[in-house]
């Protein structure tokens, strides 16, 4: 006859029936005829441990990832059913309480997601109101017909790409957008109906612009005159097209004046750049010293060295335009590397993240020690099935420990 055995959360009767104790009383979880009652309790406790592991993993996913609330609730319901019907010995009531707490957390997460969704809808409404407002402005004010029509097409695409909002508001805003597009089309047709008058006005305006452009062609006030030419170009585009018979001739004169001025400016800049070559050589030498900072090993020393280099860099003065981007780019790479090293140092020394990593490693090491002790006992007792189960559990936890130790090493590395 099998002798009885008990546990705070279960027992084995003389006939081998295994019970679990819960707040609602005892219930049968299985029977055991293959060995001592203690072995039966150990077997059903392992099943309990498996449930604990599943719940711990789900708790970690809920707290540390963006697991969707619906998916989390499905997992909680599945685990709750597994716990209620579990053929296991252990504190099942405690597991149900943990699942209750997790359900409450997921409920809060669901409310957060709902609030985010509402916020997104509000943002979408603002986007669509902005689109409609811009479309109405284009319909009322725009005189660059090609640009206006293209912008209206872009606004329609932006509308389609935006999230949907409540149907009444969506419908009302879409009607306003459609009305704006129709108004723009009507106004454009009216414009082309009087195009001849506008072309004559454009010809007169462009003749004035050509005269201004030709009057500035010999200026050596490079900056102010270049800005004036840009303003002339803006006015040229705003004037509209003259008749086809004069448009090309006026453009040739206008562009010829611009080209003559900008060619003279380019020659003057080239001469000035030649005088700045010495500054470029100084900055090349500074860069050669600066690049020795990399790779960054001591963040504080690197930052101090970089600050000194930046001061010398500014003192070296301007360089030729054809060298500016290349030299500045090399310095930016060094600055970016030092900044990245500073950020990495901050992350590495973050005490909260390090504490979490240490806790995970300690927990896994403790679990492995317990499993190894149980494995040794199982081997001594010749329980082959238990040995296999424990070896599989150890393999999994050792893999987890290896990953956790790599994470912790990032914080402890000097």
C-alpha positions in Angstrom: 0.0 0.0 0.0 1.2 3.5 -0.8 1.9 5.6 2.2 0.3 9.0 2.5 2.2 12.2 2.1 1.3 15.9 2.6 2.4 19.3 1.6 1.1 22.8 2.5 -0.7 22.9 -0.9 -1.4 19.2 -1.5 -1.3 15.6 -0.3 -1.3 12.0 -1.5 -3.8 9.5 -0.1 -3.0 6.0 0.9 -4.5 4.8 -2.4 -2.2 7.1 -4.5 -4.8 9.9 -5.2 -3.1 13.3 -5.4 -5.0 16.4 -4.1 -4.3 20.1 -4.4 -5.5 22.5 -1.7 -7.2 25.8 -2.7 -9.3 28.4 -1.1 -12.4 26.5 -2.4 -11.2 23.2 -0.8 -9.4 20.2 -2.1 -9.7 18.7 -5.5 -8.1 15.7 -7.2 -5.3 16.4 -9.6 -4.2 12.9 -10.4 -3.1 9.6 -9.0 0.3 8.0 -8.4 1.1 4.3 -8.4 4.7 4.3 -9.6 6.6 5.2 -6.4 6.7 7.0 -3.1 4.1 9.7 -2.3 6.9 12.3 -2.1 7.8 11.6 -5.8 4.1 12.2 -6.7 4.1 15.5 -4.9 7.4 16.4 -6.6 6.0 15.5 -10.0 2.9 17.7 -9.6 5.0 20.5 -8.1 7.0 20.6 -11.3 3.8 21.1 -13.2 3.1 24.0 -10.9 6.6 25.4 -11.5 5.8 25.3 -15.3 2.7 27.4 -14.7 4.8 29.9 -12.6 7.3 30.2 -15.4 4.5 30.9 -18.0 3.0 33.6 -15.8 6.4 35.2 -15.1 7.1 35.3 -18.9 3.7 36.9 -19.6 4.2 39.4 -16.8 7.6 40.3 -18.3 6.1 40.7 -21.8 3.2 42.9 -20.5 5.6 45.1 -18.5 8.5 45.4 -20.9 7.0 45.2 -24.4 4.2 46.8 -26.4 2.1 43.6 -26.3 -1.4 44.4 -27.6 -4.0 44.5 -24.7 -6.3 42.1 -26.6 -3.5 39.6 -27.1 -2.4 39.9 -23.5 -6.0 39.3 -22.3 -6.2 36.2 -24.4 -3.0 34.9 -22.8 -4.3 35.8 -19.3 -7.6 34.0 -20.0 -5.7 30.9 -21.3 -3.4 30.8 -18.3 -6.3 31.4 -15.9 -8.1 28.4 -17.4 -4.8 26.4 -17.1 -4.5 27.3 -13.4 -8.1 26.6 -12.5 -8.0 23.2 -14.1 -4.3 22.6 -13.4 -3.2 19.1 -12.5 -0.5 20.5 -10.3 0.3 21.0 -6.6 1.2 24.5 -5.4 -0.3 27.8 -4.4 -2.8 28.0 -7.3 -4.7 30.8 -5.5 -1.6 33.0 -5.5 -1.2 32.4 -9.3 -4.8 33.5 -9.8 -4.1 36.6 -7.8 -1.1 37.4 -10.0 -3.3 36.9 -13.0 -5.9 39.3 -11.5 -3.2 41.9 -11.0 -2.0 41.4 -14.5 -5.5 41.8 -15.8 -5.8 45.1 -14.0 -2.5 46.3 -15.5 -3.7 45.2 -19.0 -6.9 47.1 -18.4 -5.0 50.3 -17.7 -2.9 49.6 -20.8 -6.1 49.2 -22.9 -7.4 52.6 -21.6 -4.0 54.1 -22.6 -4.4 52.6 -26.1 -7.9 54.0 -26.3 -6.7 57.4 -25.2 -3.9 57.3 -27.8 -6.5 56.3 -30.4 -8.7 59.2 -29.5 -5.6 61.5 -29.6 -4.8 60.2 -33.0 -8.3 60.9 -34.2 -8.1 64.4 -32.8 -4.7 64.9 -34.6 -6.2 63.6 -37.8 -9.1 66.1 -37.5 -6.6 68.9 -37.1 -4.7 67.6 -40.2 -7.8 67.5 -42.3 -8.9 70.9 -41.1 -5.5 72.3 -42.0 -5.8 70.6 -45.5 -9.2 72.2 -46.0 -8.1 75.6 -44.9 -5.1 75.5 -47.2 -7.3 74.3 -50.1 -9.7 77.2 -49.5 -6.9 79.7 -49.4 -5.6 78.3 -52.7 -9.0 78.5 -54.2 -9.4 82.1 -53.1 -5.9 83.5 -53.6 -3.6 81.4 -55.7 -2.6 82.8 -59.1 0.1 80.3 -60.0 -2.2 77.9 -61.6 0.2 75.0 -62.2 1.5 75.2 -58.6 -1.9 75.6 -57.2 -3.4 72.7 -59.1 -0.4 70.5 -58.1 -0.7 71.6 -54.4 -4.4 70.7 -54.4 -3.6 67.3 -55.8 -1.0 66.9 -53.0 -3.6 68.0 -50.4 -6.0 65.3 -51.7 -3.2 62.7 -51.3 -2.5 64.0 -47.8 -6.2 63.7 -47.0 -6.2 60.1 -48.1 -3.1 59.3 -46.1 -4.5 60.8 -42.9 -6.5 58.7 -40.4 -10.3 58.7 -40.6 -12.4 60.7 -38.2 -16.0 60.6 -37.2 -18.3 60.3 -40.3 -20.2 63.6 -39.9 -17.1 65.7 -39.6 -15.3 63.7 -42.3 -18.2 64.3 -44.7 -18.5 68.0 -44.0 -14.8 68.6 -44.4 -14.6 66.6 -47.6 -17.5 68.7 -49.0 -15.5 71.9 -48.2 -12.4 70.4 -49.8 -14.3 69.5 -53.0 -15.9 72.9 -53.1 -12.4 74.6 -52.9 -11.1 72.5 -55.7 -14.1 73.3 -57.9 -13.8 77.0 -57.1 -10.1 77.0 -58.0 -10.9 75.3 -61.4 -13.6 77.9 -62.2 -11.3 80.8 -61.3 -8.5 79.3 -63.5 -10.8 79.0 -66.4 -11.9 82.6 -66.0 -8.2 83.6 -65.9 -7.4 81.9 -69.2 -10.5 83.5 -70.7 -8.7 86.9 -70.3 -5.2 85.5 -70.9 -4.3 87.9 -73.8 -4.6 91.0 -71.5 -2.5 89.3 -68.9 0.1 88.3 -71.5 0.5 91.9 -72.6 0.9 92.9 -68.9 3.5 90.2 -68.5 5.4 91.4 -71.5 5.6 94.9 -70.2 6.6 93.7 -66.7 9.3 91.4 -68.1 10.7 94.2 -70.3 11.1 96.2 -67.1 12.8 93.2 -65.4 15.2 92.7 -68.3 16.1 96.4 -68.1 16.8 96.1 -64.3 18.9 92.9 -64.8 21.0 94.5 -67.6 21.6 97.6 -65.4 23.2 95.5 -62.6 25.3 93.3 -64.8 28.6 95.1 -63.9 28.0 95.4 -60.2 30.7 94.1 -57.8 28.5 94.2 -54.7 28.2 90.4 -55.0 25.9 89.6 -52.1 23.4 92.4 -52.5 23.3 92.1 -56.3 22.9 88.3 -56.1 19.9 88.8 -53.8 18.5 91.4 -56.2 18.8 89.0 -59.1 17.0 86.4 -57.0 14.2 88.9 -56.4 14.1 89.7 -60.1 13.7 85.9 -60.8 10.9 85.7 -58.3 9.2 88.7 -59.9 9.8 87.1 -63.3 8.0 84.0 -62.4 5.2 86.0 -60.8 4.7 88.0 -63.9 3.3 85.1 -65.9 4.1 84.3 -69.5 4.3 86.8 -72.2 3.3 86.0 -75.8 5.2 83.2 -77.3 6.8 85.5 -79.9 8.6 87.6 -77.3 8.9 85.3 -74.3 12.1 83.5 -75.5 13.8 86.7 -76.6 13.1 88.4 -73.2 14.3 85.3 -71.3 17.5 85.1 -73.3 18.3 88.7 -72.4 17.3 88.3 -68.8 19.3 85.1 -68.4 22.3 86.5 -70.2 22.5 89.4 -67.8 22.3 87.0 -64.8 24.9 84.7 -66.3 27.3 87.5 -66.9 27.0 88.8 -63.3 27.3 85.3 -61.7 30.3 84.4 -63.9 32.1 87.5 -62.7 31.2 86.7 -59.1 32.5 83.1 -59.5 35.8 84.4 -60.8 36.0 86.8 -57.9 35.2 84.0 -55.4 37.8 81.8 -57.0 40.4 84.4 -56.5 39.3 84.9 -52.9 39.3 81.1 -52.3 42.9 80.9 -53.5 43.8 83.3 -50.6 42.0 81.0 -48.2 44.0 77.8 -49.0 46.3 78.5 -46.1 43.4 78.3 -43.7 42.3 75.0 -45.2 45.8 73.6 -44.6 45.7 74.6 -41.0 42.3 72.9 -40.6 43.7 69.8 -42.3 46.4 69.7 -39.6 43.8 70.3 -36.9 41.7 67.4 -38.3 44.7 65.1 -38.3 45.1 65.7 -34.5 41.3 65.5 -33.9 41.0 62.1 -35.6 43.4 60.7 -33.1 40.7 61.1 -30.5 39.0 58.1 -32.2 38.1 55.6 -31.1 36.9 57.2 -27.9 38.2 55.4 -24.8 37.9 58.1 -22.2 34.8 60.2 -22.7 35.8 63.1 -20.5 39.3 63.4 -22.0 37.8 63.2 -25.5 35.2 65.9 -24.8 38.0 68.2 -23.4 40.2 67.5 -26.4 37.3 68.2 -28.8 36.5 71.5 -27.2 40.1 72.7 -27.6 40.1 71.5 -31.2 36.8 73.4 -31.9 38.3 76.6 -30.5 41.3 76.3 -32.7 39.1 75.4 -35.7 37.1 78.6 -35.3 40.3 80.6 -34.9 41.7 79.2 -38.2 39.1 81.2 -40.1 37.1 80.6 -43.3 38.3 78.2 -46.1 37.6 78.0 -49.8 34.0 76.9 -50.7 35.2 73.8 -52.5 36.8 72.6 -49.3 34.3 73.7 -46.7 31.8 70.8 -46.8 34.5 68.2 -46.9 36.4 69.7 -43.9 33.3 70.4 -41.9 32.0 66.9 -42.6 35.2 65.3 -41.2 34.9 67.4 -38.1 31.2 66.5 -37.7 32.1 62.8 -37.8 34.4 63.3 -34.9 31.9 65.4 -33.0 29.2 62.7 -33.6 31.5 59.9 -32.4 32.2 61.8 -29.2 28.5 62.5 -28.7 27.7 58.9 -29.3 30.3 57.8 -26.8 28.8 60.2 -24.2 25.4 58.7 -24.8 26.7 55.2 -24.6 28.5 56.0 -21.3 25.3 57.4 -19.9 23.3 54.3 -20.9 26.1 52.0 -19.5 26.0 53.7 -16.1 22.2 54.0 -15.8 21.7 52.5 -12.3 18.1 51.5 -12.8 18.8 49.5 -15.9 21.9 47.9 -14.3 19.9 46.9 -11.2 17.3 45.2 -13.4 20.0 43.3 -15.3 21.6 42.2 -12.0 18.3 41.1 -10.6 17.6 39.0 -13.7 21.0 37.3 -13.6 20.7 36.6 -9.8 17.2 35.1 -10.3 18.3 32.9 -13.1 21.4 31.7 -11.2 19.3 30.8 -8.2 16.8 28.9 -10.4 19.7 27.0 -12.1 21.1 26.1 -8.7 17.8 24.7 -7.5 17.3 22.8 -10.7 20.8 21.3 -10.6 20.1 20.1 -7.0 16.9 18.5 -8.1 18.6 17.0 -11.1 21.3 15.4 -8.9 18.6 13.9 -6.7 16.7 12.5 -9.7 19.9 10.9 -11.0 20.7 9.3 -7.7 17.1 8.0 -7.5 17.3 6.7 -11.1 14.2 8.7 -12.2 15.0 8.9 -15.9 11.9 10.9 -16.9 12.5 13.5 -14.2 16.2 13.7 -15.3 15.2 14.4 -18.8 12.6 17.1 -17.8 15.1 18.8 -15.5 17.9 18.7 -18.1 15.6 20.4 -20.6 14.7 23.0 -18.0 18.3 23.6 -17.2 19.2 24.0 -20.9 16.6 26.7 -21.3 17.5 28.6 -18.2 21.3 28.5 -19.0 20.5 30.0 -22.4 18.5 32.7 -20.7 21.3 33.3 -18.2 23.9 33.6 -21.0 21.8 36.3 -22.6 21.2 38.1 -19.3 24.9 38.0 -18.4 25.8 39.6 -21.8 23.3 42.4 -21.1 24.8 42.9 -17.6 28.3 42.9 -19.1 27.4 46.0 -21.0 27.0 47.8 -17.7 30.0 46.4 -15.9 32.4 46.9 -18.8 35.0 49.6 -18.1 
